[in-house]
Amino acid sequence: TEEVIHGLKVKLETAYKASGGKKVNIISHSMGGLLVLCFISLHKDVWLWLQSGHFSVY
């Protein structure tokens, strides 16, 4: 799981840089949603807001 979380971090950083520093939207489903929640819990300093179909995390 640590490798997956690190891979997600690298992909998000790449997308952020490629967009010129604009907001990056993450869309996930099922297990992907759990991995995104895990990632965000480990990097709270970077992520301000997450909305899911069933709940929101600030």
TILUM-594955 format. One record per atom (N, C-alpha, C): residue in three letters; x, z, y. Coordinates in pm, whole numbers, padded with zeros to 5 digits, always signed. Atoms other than C-alpha are relative to their C-alpha. Layout:
N
alaXZY
...
END
This chain:
58
thr+00082+00000-00120
thr+00000+00000+00000
thr+00086+00000+00126
glu-00087-00002-00118
glu+00286+00072+00241
glu+00050-00140+00034
glu-00044+00138-00024
glu+00408-00286+00197
glu-00112-00082+00064
val+00114+00073-00055
val+00060-00421+00272
val-00022+00041+00146
ile+00017-00050-00137
ile+00029-00200+00583
ile+00110-00055+00090
his-00111+00055-00079
his+00372-00312+00703
his-00021-00149+00025
gly+00027+00143-00016
gly+00279-00677+00641
gly-00109-00026+00103
leu+00107+00013-00099
leu-00039-00631+00844
leu+00056+00023+00140
lys-00062-00029-00130
lys+00164-00479+01128
lys+00079-00120+00051
val-00080+00116-00038
val+00401-00776+01130
val-00090-00116+00042
lys+00091+00110-00033
lys+00114-01027+01129
lys-00071+00024+00133
leu+00068-00031-00126
leu-00066-00847+01412
leu+00095-00012+00119
glu-00099+00014-00107
glu+00252-00828+01621
glu+00026-00147+00030
thr-00022+00144-00016
thr+00309-01200+01563
thr-00118-00064+00074
ala+00119+00055-00066
ala-00050-01283+01664
ala-00005+00044+00146
tyr+00002-00053-00136
tyr-00022-01062+01973
tyr+00101-00075+00088
lys-00103+00072-00076
lys+00302-01229+02085
lys-00040-00146+00021
ala+00040+00141-00009
ala+00166-01579+02011
ala-00114-00020+00100
ser+00113+00011-00094
ser-00142-01507+02225
ser+00041+00029+00144
gly-00046-00034-00134
gly+00071-01413+02522
gly-00040+00140+00043
gly+00034-00139-00030
gly-00022-01046+02498
gly-00148+00026+00018
lys+00145-00019-00010
lys-00398-01094+02480
lys-00051+00083-00118
lys+00064-00081+00103
lys-00636-00885+02271
lys-00001-00074-00134
val+00007+00054+00135
val-00621-00940+01895
val-00121+00062-00068
asn+00117-00048+00073
asn-00949-00913+01704
asn+00031-00001-00149
ile-00019-00010+00144
ile-00936-00797+01344
ile-00137-00004-00065
ile+00125+00010+00075
ile-01217-00904+01114
ile+00036+00018-00147
ser-00032-00027+00141
ser-01216-00765+00762
ser-00128+00030-00076
his+00115-00026+00086
his-01445-00706+00468
his+00046+00084-00118
ser-00020-00079+00120
ser-01461-00450+00190
ser+00136+00071+00001
met-00130-00069+00009
met-01110-00335+00085
met+00086-00029+00121
gly-00075+00033-00121
gly-00962-00515+00384
gly-00035+00092+00114
gly+00044-00094-00102
gly-01168-00291+00609
gly+00065+00136-00017
leu-00066-00128+00027
leu-01024+00017+00441
leu+00148-00006+00036
leu-00141+00014-00036
leu-00671-00115+00484
leu+00019+00000+00151
val-00007+00001-00146
val-00736-00181+00853
val-00019+00141+00055
leu+00020-00138-00043
leu-00871+00172+00897
leu+00124+00085-00026
cys-00124-00072+00032
cys-00561+00310+00724
cys+00109-00037+00100
phe-00101+00046-00095
phe-00336+00098+00946
phe-00022+00063+00137
ile+00030-00054-00132
ile-00511+00212+01262
ile+00023+00150+00005
ser-00023-00145+00001
ser-00496+00577+01158
ser+00149+00032+00009
leu-00145-00021-00007
leu-00118+00540+01125
leu+00058-00043+00134
his-00049+00054-00127
his-00084+00362+01462
his-00101+00024+00111
lys+00102-00035-00099
lys-00333+00545+01684
lys+00045-00025+00143
asp-00052+00020-00135
asp-00107+00505+01987
asp-00022-00142+00050
val+00014+00141-00038
val-00163+00128+01985
val-00146-00044+00006
trp+00137+00048+00014
trp-00529+00090+01890
trp-00097+00089+00075
leu+00093-00076-00083
leu-00794+00196+02137
leu-00141+00004-00059
trp+00139+00008+00042
trp-01114+00087+01969
trp-00016-00088-00122
leu+00032+00079+00119
leu-01243-00035+01637
leu-00150+00008-00022
gln+00143+00000+00030
gln-01598-00139+01561
gln-00022-00064-00136
ser+00037+00052+00130
ser-01735-00189+01215
ser-00151-00023-00001
gly+00142+00024+00009
gly-02077-00307+01108
gly-00083+00127-00017
his+00073-00123+00027
his-02170+00048+01012
his+00040+00116+00090
phe-00045-00111-00084
phe-01971+00268+01247
phe+00109-00048+00095
ser-00108+00031-00094
ser-01724+00269+01534
ser+00098+00115+00003
val-00105-00100-00012
val-01395+00452+01570
val+00065-00020+00135
tyr-00065+00008-00131
tyr-01251+00531+01913
tyr+00129+00077-00002
END
